[in-house]
Amino acid sequence: MDLNRRRFVGLGAGALISGLAGCTSSSGGSEGDERTTESGTPTATAEPTATETATDTGTEPYTVTMAPVGDVTFDAVPETFTVYESGYADMGIALGKGEDLLAVGNTARYYTDHVDELDGVRANAEPTQLLGDSYAIDSELFYELDSDVHLIDPQWLLNNGYFKLEQSDLENVREDVGPFIGNTIFRRTDSWHTYRYYTMYGAFEKVAQVFQRHDRYEAVKQIHDEMVADVQAKLPSPDARPNALLTFAAGNEPEVFYPYRLSGLGTNKKQFHDLGLSDALAGTGIQGLSTNDRGQIDYETMLQVDPDSILIRGHEGQTRAEFRDTVLAFMKQHDVASELTAVQEGRVFRGGPIYQGPLQHLFNLERFATLYFPDRFSGELFSRAELSAAINGEA
């Protein structure tokens, strides 16, 4: 291991212990400080843009600030990286760093099919999985991977007990291997997450600062902004948009479901917010799946709500046709499920990835726009060639 290459300084490096112990850092604030929508549009307080100490070449030390760790100063631009949330892997791919990804938390939630549609864009098809037996993570694996940077929220690793990681483990990895910098953004239901949240593009910009590829971030963001604006301009009025029940259920013959709250923030729901879909569970008293609430609902409960549409997670490994011929076919034959309006009208869809990055979001926004509003949207809603050029630094 080249310790000179690993060397980094700054508050984040020196104050990782305090940041982990207190769930706060100098970059600070609480959830209430987040004032941006999931579409990335500032509503009051905008995300910080470039770091003050960063240089265009990356040959001089530069600092990136992100809660909960705080400031992390890099002596050189990291080459390889490891993530837990695969949405951060998608950010790396969007910056042209896909082949430099070494590991993800759970390979079953890492999807790269969309990359096949982007000329010249590469991704590591088989990264190492951090999760081991019984979901434990062996700290020695970080040493074996030898990543230059870990785009992982350390609080996520410490507050999920089945990982079996201690604060000292992360301190040793930070000192001996490479820094941690990241924020749990896929959901906002963890009671321990008392520090600042970031939107998808707020976190994506931080990753761009880490890799000193802000130009590619800006190019991808421009495509995003134009696509979202175009889609939203063509949507029907709010009262003409369907509501949706977002759930998780594994298997092709589901009987019980873990509900999510579609109205909740978190990067995994961004496309639904962009489309203005309302939460079918609003006012029902049913809470969403979280660390503290693992409640389930069945078809009888669904029938009381009778949502306009149903989104079922846990099936991203299937094609649309495979899902239709298994899960939806089963529901159409079920005594109770067959009475649901969504089932009768065929508005039961795969619910999208739990971890989602900026490239996946573009494809998923297109996917759900055409599914929900086929009379207004069809075909490709953004240019694959333009997106490829943005990722490859050719825009």
C-alpha positions as CSV (number, residue, x, y, z in Angstrom):
1,M,0.0,0.0,0.0
2,D,1.3,3.4,-1.0
3,L,0.8,5.5,2.2
4,N,2.0,8.6,0.5
5,R,-0.7,8.2,-2.1
6,R,-3.3,7.7,0.6
7,R,-2.3,10.8,2.7
8,F,-5.0,13.3,3.3
9,V,-5.5,16.0,6.0
10,G,-8.3,18.3,7.2
11,L,-11.1,18.4,9.7
12,G,-12.9,15.4,8.3
13,A,-9.8,13.2,8.7
14,G,-9.0,14.4,12.1
15,A,-12.5,14.7,13.4
16,L,-14.0,11.4,12.1
17,I,-14.3,10.1,15.6
18,S,-16.3,13.1,16.9
19,G,-18.4,13.1,13.7
20,L,-19.3,9.4,14.2
21,A,-19.9,9.7,17.9
22,G,-22.1,12.8,17.8
23,C,-23.8,12.5,14.4
24,T,-22.7,16.0,13.7
25,S,-19.9,17.8,12.0
26,S,-18.8,21.3,11.1
27,S,-20.4,20.9,7.7
28,G,-23.4,20.6,9.8
29,G,-26.9,21.3,10.4
30,S,-29.9,19.0,10.7
31,E,-32.5,17.7,8.3
32,G,-34.2,21.0,8.7
33,D,-31.2,22.7,6.9
34,E,-31.9,20.8,3.7
35,R,-33.9,23.2,1.5
36,T,-33.7,21.6,-1.9
37,T,-36.3,19.4,-3.6
38,E,-35.5,16.0,-5.0
39,S,-35.6,17.5,-8.5
40,G,-32.5,19.4,-7.6
41,T,-34.2,22.8,-7.7
42,P,-33.2,25.1,-4.8
43,T,-36.1,26.4,-2.8
44,A,-34.2,28.5,-0.3
45,T,-30.6,27.4,0.6
46,A,-28.7,26.1,-2.4
47,E,-26.1,23.4,-2.2
48,P,-22.5,24.7,-2.0
49,T,-20.9,24.5,-5.4
50,A,-17.1,24.1,-5.9
51,T,-14.7,23.7,-3.0
52,E,-12.7,26.7,-2.2
53,T,-9.4,24.9,-2.2
54,A,-9.9,22.7,-5.2
55,T,-7.8,23.2,-8.3
56,D,-8.8,22.4,-11.9
57,T,-5.9,19.9,-12.3
58,G,-6.2,18.1,-9.0
59,T,-2.4,18.3,-8.6
60,E,-2.7,20.6,-5.5
61,P,-4.4,19.6,-2.3
62,Y,-8.1,20.3,-2.3
63,T,-10.9,19.9,0.2
64,V,-14.4,18.5,-0.1
65,T,-16.9,19.1,2.7
66,M,-19.8,16.8,3.3
67,A,-21.9,15.8,6.4
68,P,-21.4,13.9,8.6
69,V,-17.6,13.6,8.2
70,G,-16.9,17.3,7.5
71,D,-13.8,18.4,5.6
72,V,-11.7,15.9,3.8
73,T,-8.6,17.2,2.1
74,F,-7.0,15.2,-0.7
75,D,-3.4,15.4,-1.8
76,A,-4.2,13.7,-5.1
77,V,-7.3,12.8,-7.0
78,P,-8.5,9.3,-6.0
79,E,-8.5,6.7,-8.6
80,T,-10.3,3.7,-7.2
81,F,-13.4,3.8,-5.0
82,T,-15.8,1.7,-2.9
83,V,-19.5,2.4,-2.1
84,Y,-22.3,0.9,0.0
85,E,-25.3,2.5,-1.7
86,S,-25.0,1.6,-5.4
87,G,-26.5,5.0,-6.2
88,Y,-23.0,6.4,-5.5
89,A,-21.6,3.8,-7.9
90,D,-23.9,5.2,-10.5
91,M,-22.5,8.7,-9.7
92,G,-19.0,7.4,-10.4
93,I,-20.2,5.9,-13.7
94,A,-21.8,9.2,-14.6
95,L,-18.3,10.9,-14.1
96,G,-16.6,8.4,-16.3
97,K,-15.2,6.4,-13.4
98,G,-17.3,3.2,-13.7
99,E,-14.3,0.9,-14.2
100,D,-12.6,2.2,-11.1
101,L,-15.4,1.0,-8.8
102,L,-14.1,-1.9,-6.6
103,A,-17.0,-2.8,-4.4
104,V,-20.6,-2.1,-3.5
105,G,-22.6,-3.0,-0.4
106,N,-25.0,-5.5,-1.9
107,T,-24.4,-6.7,-5.5
108,A,-28.1,-7.8,-5.8
109,R,-29.0,-4.0,-5.7
110,Y,-26.4,-3.0,-8.2
111,Y,-27.8,-2.5,-11.7
112,T,-25.9,-1.5,-14.9
113,D,-28.2,-2.5,-17.8
114,H,-28.7,1.2,-18.6
115,V,-25.0,1.6,-19.3
116,D,-25.4,-0.7,-22.3
117,E,-27.3,2.1,-24.0
118,L,-24.5,4.6,-23.6
119,D,-21.7,4.4,-26.1
120,G,-18.2,4.5,-24.7
121,V,-19.5,4.4,-21.1
122,R,-18.0,1.6,-18.9
123,A,-18.9,0.1,-15.6
124,N,-17.5,-2.7,-13.4
125,A,-20.0,-5.5,-14.1
126,E,-18.8,-7.6,-11.1
127,P,-17.7,-5.5,-8.2
128,T,-16.9,-7.1,-4.9
129,Q,-19.8,-7.3,-2.3
130,L,-19.1,-5.8,1.1
131,L,-21.8,-7.8,2.8
132,G,-20.7,-11.2,4.1
133,D,-22.5,-13.9,6.0
134,S,-25.5,-12.7,8.0
135,Y,-24.9,-9.2,6.5
136,A,-21.7,-8.7,8.5
137,I,-18.9,-6.7,6.9
138,D,-15.4,-7.8,7.6
139,S,-13.2,-4.7,8.1
140,E,-10.3,-6.7,6.6
141,L,-12.1,-6.5,3.3
142,F,-11.4,-2.8,3.1
143,Y,-7.7,-3.5,3.4
144,E,-7.9,-6.2,0.6
145,L,-9.8,-3.8,-1.7
146,D,-7.3,-1.0,-1.0
147,S,-9.7,1.8,-2.3
148,D,-8.4,5.3,-2.6
149,V,-11.7,6.6,-1.2
150,H,-14.9,5.2,0.4
151,L,-18.0,7.0,-0.8
152,I,-19.9,5.7,2.2
153,D,-21.6,7.4,5.1
154,P,-19.8,6.0,8.2
155,Q,-22.9,6.5,10.3
156,W,-24.7,4.0,8.1
157,L,-22.0,1.4,8.8
158,L,-22.0,2.0,12.5
159,N,-25.8,2.3,13.1
160,N,-26.7,-1.0,11.4
161,G,-25.7,-3.5,14.0
162,Y,-25.7,-6.5,11.7
163,F,-22.7,-5.1,9.9
164,K,-20.7,-5.7,13.2
165,L,-18.4,-2.7,12.6
166,E,-17.0,-0.6,15.4
167,Q,-15.8,3.0,15.3
168,S,-12.2,1.8,15.8
169,D,-12.6,-0.3,12.7
170,L,-13.5,2.7,10.6
171,E,-10.8,4.8,12.1
172,N,-8.2,2.2,11.2
173,V,-9.5,1.9,7.7
174,R,-9.5,5.7,7.3
175,E,-5.9,6.0,8.5
176,D,-4.4,2.9,6.7
177,V,-6.4,2.8,3.5
178,G,-8.5,5.8,2.5
179,P,-11.1,8.3,3.8
180,F,-14.8,7.9,4.1
181,I,-17.0,10.6,2.6
182,G,-20.7,10.2,1.9
183,N,-24.2,10.6,3.2
184,T,-27.1,8.2,3.5
185,I,-29.5,9.7,0.9
186,F,-31.7,6.8,-0.4
187,R,-34.2,7.3,2.4
188,R,-34.9,9.7,5.3
189,T,-36.4,7.5,7.9
190,D,-33.4,6.6,10.1
191,S,-33.7,8.1,13.6
192,W,-29.9,8.3,13.9
193,H,-29.6,10.5,10.8
194,T,-29.8,13.8,12.7
195,Y,-27.3,15.6,10.4
196,R,-27.8,17.2,7.0
197,Y,-29.4,15.3,4.1
198,Y,-28.5,15.9,0.5
199,T,-30.6,15.6,-2.7
200,M,-29.4,13.3,-5.4
201,Y,-27.7,16.1,-7.3
202,G,-26.4,17.7,-4.1
203,A,-24.5,14.4,-3.3
204,F,-23.6,13.9,-6.9
205,E,-21.8,17.3,-6.9
206,K,-19.8,16.3,-3.9
207,V,-18.7,13.1,-5.6
208,A,-17.7,15.3,-8.7
209,Q,-15.6,17.4,-6.3
210,V,-13.9,14.3,-4.9
211,F,-12.9,13.2,-8.5
212,Q,-12.4,16.7,-9.7
213,R,-14.8,16.2,-12.6
214,H,-17.2,19.1,-12.1
215,D,-17.5,19.7,-15.8
216,R,-19.0,16.2,-16.3
217,Y,-21.3,16.8,-13.4
218,E,-22.5,20.0,-15.0
219,A,-23.0,18.4,-18.3
220,V,-25.1,15.5,-16.9
221,K,-27.1,18.0,-14.7
222,Q,-28.0,20.1,-17.7
223,I,-29.5,17.0,-19.4
224,H,-31.3,16.2,-16.2
225,D,-32.7,19.8,-15.8
226,E,-33.9,20.0,-19.4
227,M,-35.5,16.6,-19.2
228,V,-37.3,17.2,-16.0
229,A,-38.6,20.6,-17.2
230,D,-39.8,19.1,-20.5
231,V,-41.6,16.2,-18.8
232,Q,-43.2,18.4,-16.2
233,A,-44.4,20.8,-18.8
234,K,-46.3,18.0,-20.5
235,L,-47.9,16.4,-17.4
236,P,-51.6,16.5,-17.0
237,S,-53.1,18.6,-14.2
238,P,-52.4,17.4,-10.6
239,D,-56.0,16.2,-10.2
240,A,-55.6,14.0,-13.4
241,R,-52.5,12.2,-12.1
242,P,-52.9,8.8,-10.4
243,N,-51.9,8.0,-6.9
244,A,-49.5,5.2,-6.2
245,L,-48.9,2.6,-3.5
246,L,-45.2,1.9,-3.2
247,T,-44.3,-1.4,-1.6
248,F,-41.6,-4.1,-1.4
249,A,-42.5,-7.8,-1.9
250,A,-40.1,-10.5,-3.0
251,G,-41.2,-13.6,-4.9
252,N,-43.5,-14.0,-7.9
253,E,-46.6,-14.8,-5.8
254,P,-46.6,-12.1,-3.1
255,E,-49.2,-12.3,-0.3
256,V,-47.9,-9.6,2.0
257,F,-46.1,-6.3,1.4
258,Y,-43.8,-3.8,3.1
259,P,-45.3,-0.4,2.4
260,Y,-43.2,2.7,1.7
261,R,-44.5,6.3,1.9
262,L,-44.3,7.7,-1.6
263,S,-44.5,11.2,-0.1
264,G,-41.3,10.7,1.8
265,L,-38.0,12.2,0.5
266,G,-35.1,10.1,-0.5
267,T,-33.3,9.6,-3.8
268,N,-35.1,6.3,-4.6
269,K,-38.4,8.2,-5.0
270,K,-37.2,11.1,-7.1
271,Q,-38.8,10.0,-10.4
272,F,-42.2,9.7,-8.7
273,H,-41.9,13.2,-7.3
274,D,-40.8,14.6,-10.7
275,L,-44.0,13.1,-12.2
276,G,-46.2,14.5,-9.4
277,L,-47.6,11.1,-8.3
278,S,-49.5,11.3,-5.0
279,D,-49.1,8.9,-2.1
280,A,-52.0,6.4,-1.9
281,L,-51.3,6.0,1.8
282,A,-51.8,9.6,2.6
283,G,-54.3,10.0,5.5
284,T,-54.5,6.2,6.1
285,G,-52.3,6.0,9.2
286,I,-50.2,3.4,7.6
287,Q,-46.5,4.1,8.1
288,G,-43.7,3.4,5.7
289,L,-40.9,0.8,5.9
290,S,-38.0,2.1,7.9
291,T,-35.5,1.0,10.5
292,N,-38.1,1.1,13.2
293,D,-41.2,0.1,11.4
294,R,-41.2,-3.3,9.6
295,G,-45.0,-3.5,9.4
296,Q,-46.7,-5.4,6.6
297,I,-50.0,-5.1,4.7
298,D,-52.0,-7.7,2.8
299,Y,-54.4,-7.5,0.0
300,E,-57.3,-6.9,2.3
301,T,-55.6,-3.7,3.6
302,M,-54.7,-2.8,0.0
303,L,-58.4,-3.1,-1.0
304,Q,-59.4,-0.7,1.7
305,V,-57.1,1.9,0.2
306,D,-57.7,0.7,-3.4
307,P,-54.8,2.7,-5.0
308,D,-54.8,3.9,-8.6
309,S,-51.5,2.1,-9.1
310,I,-49.2,-0.2,-7.3
311,L,-45.4,-0.2,-7.4
312,I,-43.6,-3.3,-6.2
313,R,-39.9,-3.3,-5.4
314,G,-37.7,-6.3,-5.3
315,H,-38.2,-7.2,-9.0
316,E,-35.6,-5.1,-10.8
317,G,-33.9,-8.2,-12.0
318,Q,-37.0,-9.0,-14.1
319,T,-38.0,-7.5,-17.4
320,R,-41.3,-5.7,-17.7
321,A,-42.7,-8.7,-19.5
322,E,-41.4,-11.2,-16.9
323,F,-43.0,-9.2,-14.1
324,R,-46.3,-9.0,-16.0
325,D,-46.3,-12.7,-16.7
326,T,-45.5,-13.7,-13.0
327,V,-46.4,-11.1,-10.3
328,L,-49.2,-9.4,-12.2
329,A,-50.6,-12.7,-13.5
330,F,-50.7,-14.1,-10.0
331,M,-52.5,-11.0,-8.7
332,K,-55.1,-11.2,-11.5
333,Q,-55.9,-14.8,-10.4
334,H,-55.9,-14.0,-6.6
335,D,-59.4,-13.9,-5.0
336,V,-58.8,-10.5,-3.3
337,A,-56.0,-8.9,-5.3
338,S,-58.1,-9.3,-8.5
339,E,-60.6,-6.8,-7.0
340,L,-58.0,-4.0,-6.8
341,T,-58.5,-1.3,-9.4
342,A,-54.8,-1.2,-10.1
343,V,-54.8,-4.9,-10.9
344,Q,-57.9,-4.7,-13.1
345,E,-56.5,-1.8,-15.1
346,G,-53.0,-3.3,-15.3
347,R,-51.3,-0.5,-13.3
348,V,-49.0,-2.7,-11.3
349,F,-45.4,-2.0,-12.1
350,R,-41.9,-2.9,-10.8
351,G,-41.1,-0.2,-8.2
352,G,-37.6,0.8,-9.3
353,P,-34.3,0.4,-7.5
354,I,-33.9,1.0,-3.8
355,Y,-30.5,2.7,-4.4
356,Q,-30.6,5.1,-7.4
357,G,-28.1,7.4,-9.0
358,P,-28.4,10.2,-11.6
359,L,-28.1,8.0,-14.7
360,Q,-30.6,5.4,-13.4
361,H,-32.9,8.3,-12.5
362,L,-33.0,9.6,-16.1
363,F,-33.9,6.1,-17.4
364,N,-36.4,5.6,-14.7
365,L,-38.1,8.9,-15.2
366,E,-38.4,8.0,-18.9
367,R,-39.7,4.5,-17.9
368,F,-42.4,5.7,-15.5
369,A,-43.4,8.7,-17.6
370,T,-44.2,6.4,-20.5
371,L,-45.9,3.8,-18.2
372,Y,-48.2,6.3,-16.4
373,F,-48.9,8.7,-19.2
374,P,-48.6,6.8,-22.5
375,D,-50.8,9.3,-24.2
376,R,-48.2,12.0,-23.5
377,F,-44.9,10.2,-23.5
378,S,-43.4,7.6,-25.8
379,G,-40.0,6.5,-27.0
380,E,-36.8,8.1,-25.7
381,L,-37.2,11.2,-23.7
382,F,-33.5,12.2,-23.6
383,S,-30.6,11.8,-26.0
384,R,-28.4,8.8,-25.3
385,A,-25.7,10.3,-27.5
386,E,-25.7,13.6,-25.5
387,L,-25.6,11.8,-22.2
388,S,-22.7,9.5,-23.4
389,A,-20.8,12.6,-24.5
390,A,-21.4,14.3,-21.1
391,I,-20.1,11.2,-19.2
392,N,-17.1,10.8,-21.4
393,G,-16.1,14.5,-21.1
394,E,-16.9,15.3,-24.7
395,A,-19.8,17.6,-24.2
